[in-house]
Amino acid sequence: MTHNGMLLVDALRNPAGTARLDAAGWTALLTIARVEQLLGTLARKLSGLPVPDAVAHILEEARINAEYQRRSALWEADCARRALADYAGKVVLMKGTAYVAAGLKAGEGRHIGDLDIMVAQAELPQVEAALLNAGWEWVKEDAYDDAYYRDHMHELPPLIHKERDRMIDVHHTILPLTARPRPDAEVMLADGDALANGLYVLSPTDMLIHSAAHLFADGELDGGLRNLWDIHCLIDERADDAFWPALASRAAHHQLLAPVERAVRLAHQLYGTDIPSGWRRGHWPDTYYIRRLTARDHWGRGTHKLTRLLFYIRSHWLRMPPLMLARHLWTKWRKSA
């Protein structure tokens, strides 16, 4: 099989169906879930259901690890909050940390890596200086990489704390500055929702738009099943009748309506997300996106190498114009050689 990622999709969509799995099926499911960084989420979905003893042990460890990541993410967010106490602007949490900080279903069992925050672009120097003074330091010391981040990317070069060994990515928008869509970061910051601790998260519509943009307007679909699960959970928990016209209007404002529509459609097709009929109109490229998202063998290894290569090329094409892309890849190749 070359689409064994569907084994994970089916288990998340219908956890009770895992009762039909044999030992090889469980091995494949757990392996793929681990590779897709959805093992903690799967463990939450299978909680309370009968599973083999060996599987139960693995799932319990995944739940413990997910809880550790949740606590660590919240602690790291609070460390950033204290480091930026003198900064008067909004500090917006993003991605997994935002989900757990806001108590959303998308955060339940979710794998959380780096801390991602967004601040106003004009205020990056103040934020950068405060973080450096609080113990963070640069991961990338190469002058070319540093200049590339500052001139063309949607974030500062990544920082890592010298004592806690935890990374922070400081964004000022949600897509590279060289990308064709130009999201309105000022509006995103202005409409952020305040948390009790003084930090912020994106509004419900912007949160979904950011996830869709990260998946379909920027990346090569690595981690796509996890991002689509985030979108499924955000819709399931927050979408009422008023949500859908607001989402369409907001996505159009950010020049991201097409990626958002695709994300919503694919969440419906893969996870059975309940969406309005007007959002379900299929497009023929969706088949290739699903092919890429589910391209795993039973050991979790990527399959469909040509499809993966084409999506890799696409991801770079979306990030920058052709001449700039050629110059960037040439520079990176020379440096690596």
QUIJO-V977062 format. One record per backbone hydrogen bond with DSSP energy under -0.5 kcal/mol. NH is the residue of the N-H (numbers start at 0). CO is the residue of the C=O. If there is no record, write none. Layout:
nh=NH co=CO
nh=NH co=CO
This chain:
nh=3 co=295
nh=4 co=293
nh=5 co=2
nh=6 co=3
nh=7 co=3
nh=7 co=4
nh=8 co=4
nh=9 co=5
nh=10 co=6
nh=11 co=7
nh=12 co=8
nh=13 co=9
nh=16 co=13
nh=17 co=14
nh=18 co=15
nh=19 co=16
nh=20 co=17
nh=25 co=21
nh=26 co=22
nh=27 co=23
nh=28 co=24
nh=29 co=25
nh=30 co=26
nh=31 co=27
nh=32 co=28
nh=33 co=29
nh=34 co=30
nh=35 co=31
nh=36 co=33
nh=37 co=32
nh=38 co=32
nh=41 co=37
nh=42 co=38
nh=43 co=39
nh=44 co=40
nh=45 co=41
nh=46 co=43
nh=48 co=45
nh=55 co=51
nh=56 co=52
nh=57 co=53
nh=58 co=54
nh=59 co=55
nh=60 co=56
nh=61 co=57
nh=62 co=58
nh=63 co=59
nh=64 co=60
nh=65 co=61
nh=66 co=62
nh=67 co=63
nh=68 co=64
nh=69 co=65
nh=70 co=66
nh=71 co=67
nh=72 co=68
nh=73 co=69
nh=74 co=70
nh=75 co=71
nh=76 co=72
nh=77 co=73
nh=78 co=74
nh=79 co=75
nh=80 co=76
nh=81 co=77
nh=82 co=78
nh=83 co=79
nh=84 co=81
nh=86 co=83
nh=87 co=85
nh=91 co=89
nh=91 co=117
nh=92 co=90
nh=92 co=199
nh=93 co=115
nh=96 co=93
nh=97 co=93
nh=98 co=94
nh=99 co=95
nh=100 co=96
nh=101 co=97
nh=102 co=99
nh=103 co=98
nh=106 co=103
nh=107 co=104
nh=108 co=106
nh=109 co=106
nh=110 co=36
nh=114 co=166
nh=115 co=93
nh=115 co=113
nh=116 co=168
nh=117 co=91
nh=118 co=170
nh=122 co=119
nh=123 co=120
nh=126 co=122
nh=127 co=123
nh=128 co=124
nh=129 co=125
nh=130 co=126
nh=131 co=127
nh=132 co=128
nh=133 co=129
nh=134 co=131
nh=135 co=130
nh=136 co=159
nh=138 co=157
nh=139 co=157
nh=140 co=138
nh=145 co=141
nh=146 co=142
nh=147 co=143
nh=148 co=144
nh=149 co=145
nh=150 co=146
nh=151 co=147
nh=152 co=147
nh=152 co=148
nh=155 co=169
nh=158 co=167
nh=159 co=136
nh=160 co=165
nh=161 co=134
nh=164 co=160
nh=167 co=158
nh=168 co=114
nh=169 co=167
nh=170 co=116
nh=170 co=168
nh=171 co=153
nh=172 co=153
nh=176 co=151
nh=177 co=151
nh=178 co=175
nh=179 co=317
nh=184 co=182
nh=187 co=183
nh=188 co=184
nh=189 co=185
nh=190 co=186
nh=191 co=188
nh=192 co=200
nh=194 co=198
nh=197 co=194
nh=199 co=90
nh=200 co=192
nh=201 co=92
nh=206 co=202
nh=207 co=203
nh=208 co=204
nh=209 co=205
nh=210 co=206
nh=211 co=207
nh=212 co=208
nh=213 co=209
nh=214 co=210
nh=215 co=211
nh=216 co=211
nh=216 co=212
nh=218 co=213
nh=223 co=220
nh=226 co=222
nh=227 co=223
nh=228 co=224
nh=229 co=225
nh=230 co=226
nh=231 co=227
nh=232 co=228
nh=233 co=229
nh=234 co=230
nh=235 co=231
nh=236 co=232
nh=237 co=233
nh=238 co=234
nh=239 co=237
nh=242 co=239
nh=243 co=239
nh=244 co=240
nh=245 co=241
nh=246 co=242
nh=247 co=243
nh=248 co=244
nh=249 co=245
nh=250 co=246
nh=251 co=247
nh=252 co=248
nh=253 co=249
nh=254 co=251
nh=255 co=250
nh=259 co=255
nh=260 co=256
nh=261 co=257
nh=262 co=258
nh=263 co=259
nh=264 co=260
nh=265 co=261
nh=266 co=262
nh=267 co=263
nh=268 co=264
nh=269 co=265
nh=270 co=266
nh=271 co=267
nh=272 co=266
nh=274 co=272
nh=278 co=275
nh=279 co=276
nh=285 co=282
nh=286 co=283
nh=287 co=284
nh=288 co=284
nh=289 co=285
nh=290 co=286
nh=291 co=287
nh=292 co=288
nh=293 co=289
nh=294 co=291
nh=295 co=293
nh=296 co=300
nh=299 co=296
nh=302 co=294
nh=307 co=303
nh=308 co=304
nh=309 co=305
nh=310 co=306
nh=311 co=307
nh=312 co=308
nh=313 co=309
nh=314 co=310
nh=315 co=311
nh=316 co=312
nh=317 co=313
nh=318 co=314
nh=319 co=315
nh=324 co=320
nh=325 co=321
nh=326 co=322
nh=327 co=323
nh=328 co=324
nh=329 co=325
nh=330 co=326
nh=331 co=327
nh=332 co=328
nh=333 co=329
nh=334 co=330
nh=335 co=331
nh=336 co=332
